[in-house]
Amino acid sequence: MAALMYYDVILKPVITEKSMEVMGEKKYTFLVHPEANKAQIKEAVEKMFDGVKVAKVNTMNCDGKKKRRGLVIGKTAKTKKAIVQLTAESKDIEIFAGL
């Protein structure tokens, strides 16, 4: 696969009750490209959002769920999530502001 650019790394934000609770601690959850590493995720967040400094990044790989349709058994696509912790003096991310 070709090299990932910073705008290819972050796919979409994750909006759940748990992710909304930790936003007070400046932790934001994103769905990211499965081949992206922590350094690429940190660089992508800092370039996409102005005034944001990342303290640390935690990632988790989620396997696809088993789905069955009649006799055929398959799996959904596997995903990767990243929880991004911002520094104390960092600005908040605007896309989460109105939620």
N, C-alpha and C positions, 0 to 999 in steps of 0.2 A: 504494500500500500504506500501511496505517496506520503510525504511528510505532512503532519497536521499543522495547519495555521491556527493562530489563536482564536479566530472566529469560527473554526470548525470544532473546537473542543467543547464548549458549553452548548448543549442542545436546548434545554429549557429549564426554568425554575420548578422546584417541587413545592406545591402548595398543599400542605396537610396541617392538621391541628398540631401535631408534634413539631413540625418545622416552624410554625408560627409562634409557638411558645418560646423556642430558643432564639428567636430574633432579638429579644431583649438583651441577650448576652452577645449580640453581634455575630451570630452564627447563621449562615445562609446555606440552603440546600439546593443543589443543582443536579440535573441529569446530564451526564457528560459522555463523551465518546468512549467506548469500551477500551480503546488502546491508548488513551491519554494517561500520562503519569502525573504525579503530584506537582512537579515543577512546571509542567505545561498548563495545568489547571490554575496554578498561582499566577503565572504570567498572563493567561487569558482574562482572569478576573480583573487584574490591575490595569490591563490595556482597555478592556471594554467599559469599565466604570471609572470616571474621573474622580480623583481624590481618595481612592480606596487603597489601603495597604493591607496585605494579607499576612496574618501572624502564622497560621498553620492550616493545613489541609488534611482532612481525613477522608478516605475513600472506602467504598464497599462494593463488591461485585455481587450482583443478584442474579441467580440462575433463572432461566425461563420456567414458567409453570407448565405442568403437564396438562394438556387439553385432549379431549376425546370427542370425536364426532362419528358416531356409529361404531364400526369396528376399527377405524383408523385412529391411532394414538400418535400425537405429535407434541411439540413443545413450542412455547412462545419464545421470542427473542430474549437473550440475556441482556441485562442493562448494567450500568455503573452509576453510582451516586457519589457525589462529593459534598462534604460539609465543610464550608469555608469559614474559618474564624478570623475576624478582622481585628486590627489593633485598636487600642482604646482611643487614640486621637484620629482614627480614620473616619471618613464620612460614611453615612449609611448608603445602601444601594437603593436607587430611586424606584426601581420596578416593584419593590415590596412596600413602598410607602403608603399606597392607597388601600392596602388590604387590612 
